[in-house]
Amino acid sequence: MAENKPKPKVKKEAVQMPKQPPEARRKNFDEVALGYNETQALEEASRCLQCPKPQCVGGCPVGVLIPEFIKLMREGKYEEAALKIKEKNALPAICGRVCPQEEQCQKSCILGKIGEPVSVGRLERWLADWERSKGVKIGAKATRTGKRVAVIGAGPAGLTVAAELTKLGHGVTLYEALHLPGGVLVYGIPEFRLPKSIVRAEVDYVEKLGADLKLGYLIGRIHTIPELLKTGFDTVFVGTGAGLPSFMNVPGEGLGGIYSSNEFLIRVNLMKAYAFPVYDTPIRIGRHVVVIGGGNVAMDSARSALRLGAEEVCIVYRRSREEMPARQEEIENAEEEGIICKFLANPIRFIGDEKGWVKQMECVCMELGPPDESGRRRPVPVKGSEFVMDTDTVVVAVGRTPNPIIQSTTEGLAVSKWGTIVADENGKTSIEGVFAGGDIVTGEATVISAMGAGKKAAKAMHEYLMSKK
Amino acid sequence: MYKIVSKKELAPKIKLFEMDAPEMAAKAKPGQFLVLIIDEKGERIPLTLAGHDVKKGTVAFAFNEVGKSTKQLGLLEVGDSIWNVTGPLGVPSEIKKFGRVLCVGGGVMIAPMFLQIKALKEAGNSVVTVLGARIKDLLFCEDESKAVSDEFHVATDDGSKGYTGLDFLKELLGKQKFDRCVCMGPVAMMQKVSEITKPFGVPTVVCLTPIMIDGMGMCGVCRVTVGGKMKFGCVDGPEFDGHLVDFDELVKRQRMFLPEERLSSLLWEMGGCKCGGK
């Protein structure tokens, strides 16, 4: 009997997510992307082809079962859909906002070959927000194993490990050095891209699962890893993140008005300097702000500076637009807001006024030579092309190097020549029972790759714990 | 939350708090510091440790009520709590037998200096102590320091007690050989002492207090130039070779946020910001 099934019409175009208009959002710290409503979410979900062999799942560092959650969502089973995501990803409201989906799940979506891929991130975000608005439910707690785990760093990697291992019944203590949990999610990524209330809710979820969160504990100084292992912890996970800011080592970097991107973003995000003097930590933004670098951190810094009242914000990057490591979406957002990008230029010195405050920056023009070890074309200075720019605020966003405190206080821990902790693909380090993952192992990368590393490490740690008597 | 267990006024506007923090007390060493935040809206305040008692499970710190946050801190009483504290932070002081050590402490930093004097004495050094202040009323810890020092001097900027200024140190250094000098005080004092000891070739350690936020190597605001190289006060220090520190840059960097600090302080004096965070 031949079924007279109408051929489904493929919707080539994705449902756009509403955003605050540029002229409004450049004056506030509210979230730029407003999220789908239910109708929009369902319409976008209807575009998924439900491939028998889905390519998207393989593109996700934590392997979220994408077609499955979309199917449940289409059936109106929102709670089940949200739980389906949480089987693989403990922090969906965050990932739905800050994951570079265009490089991951959405990159391998079949629909992307004939039109726009399914907006997986926007659907994940909608479901996570729906779940949060209804009150997140915690499933039945696993039987306690009696094993104790210390997780160092409450950022994306650490929170993932804590969530995974708590769910398996292990006793997890999560040590965070700062006064708030979340790591880069609270000190680095601005409110307009990731509201802090969402981070707080995701951390609350991890705490509700049973993890014990300790704030203000700098491991390496108050307790060392060998001490943790001696005092009853069966295993330790190190997820201490990207660490110390890099500078360019050019004359004048000690002048006032020159911030590292870490300092700038910590003041604004963690310490809420945009609300000074209600909050005690100040920040000073001049009229002509220059941000040096081409990554997401540079975009975040530039867009924050604009919101803090800068007249003009200019991003100076030593390569060209094509080599910019920032997400395309963020570059577009920044440009829509009026941020100027100056490519193929590199600072060579800063010039200060009599009070020691920066007033000018001298740059040299660059041209692109043959590719370097990163595969990108190496920028080379053009002789005699020096020029001077007026500026009163500079944010240096040229990367970070690992914080050395753990490495220097843990004897026998293998460290690379870049200062990162050496760990295998399951997070195993040179010390038995000590695992590591995220930026402290890979150098600066993304939130989701840190979570992926946390997930793999949690699996290996669980196996380690269960094999240990 | 960290409970305050004792409060003492050392000199006008200089207070010493002892706080319940057993884990920190067990690990604290002279030369280290902590970072505290009074409440959710507070800034992160770095303060050098002025003592720790493992048995009582307490740590002590002194502060000078100069800005909004320190004035607010000074109003806390025994039994009140501080929202969040991180420590111990920074590299501990090198405490060993050097021989004869010149210890110069000034201002609020006399409190942590005293801790160091005791430790250096216990390590078998012959300790010559100099305490300094702007005026005699701001001096404290004199009897206690004298009791553990082999030689003891006082200096004030205005000459209201002891020597006037620090130039007498040249005589002191000319008379006897010193193996080390440790100076903890205002930048001007540390710079002056470093300039005086340099021609005598006495290795001089200064304890820097640059602006800090996290205090654990993240923000880089505490960067100082030492021997032409960029160092971070919080993780490479807080102690550095006084003969190599670029003090002029340090002074300028410490004053970067002076207008904001004054505004904050003024609003506080007027009864605090009334908008309630809205």
Interface residues (C-beta under 8 A of the other chain):
Chain A: A177 L178 H179 Y187 L215 G216 Y217 L218 R221 I222 H223 G243 L244 P245 F247 N249 E253 G254 L255 G256 G257 Y259 S260 N262 E263 I266 R267 M271 K272 A275 F276 P277 V278 Y279 D280 T281 P282 R284 K355 G356 W357 N403 P404 I405
Chain B: E23 M24 K27 Q32 I37 K41 G42 E43 R44 K68 S69 W83 N84 V85 T86 G87 P88 L89 I213 D214 M216 G217 M218 C219 G220 V221 R223 V224 T225 M230 F232 V235 D246 E249 K252 R253 R255 M256 F257 E260 E261 L263 S264 L267 C273 C275 G277
